[in-house]
Amino acid sequence: MPHLARGHAVVIGAGMAGLAAAQALSRHFVKVTVLERDILPDEPVPRSGTPQAQHAHMLLAGGLNALQTLFPGFEHDLTDAGAVKIRTGKDIRLERPGFDPFPIRDLGFDIFWM
């Protein structure tokens, strides 16, 4: 029988952080409950409880690696949901006054634009 302190974990919020936390906790607790005030949609659409959901987001390589560890196949799920893979250094250009022009070069990793 598992230790009582590791029997049940509760996570508040079903956003990216809450779901990632719930997945990480599921390896250490018998049961994990996620509490969310919104009704979760079946497809990737903005929710009323997440006002920042309607503007563009980028997922950097470190975050992608961490989420791939928690959710195998996460990168494929992102592309299936409409995220665009961007090759850092080639598909996006950074310009700053006094440092132009930045050379276009492949930095060796991908990020996602959502």
Summary of the structure (lengths in Angstrom):
residues: 114
radius of gyration: 18.3
end to end distance: 43.2
largest distance: 63.9
contacts: 230
relative contact order: 0.14
helix: 30%
strand: 18%
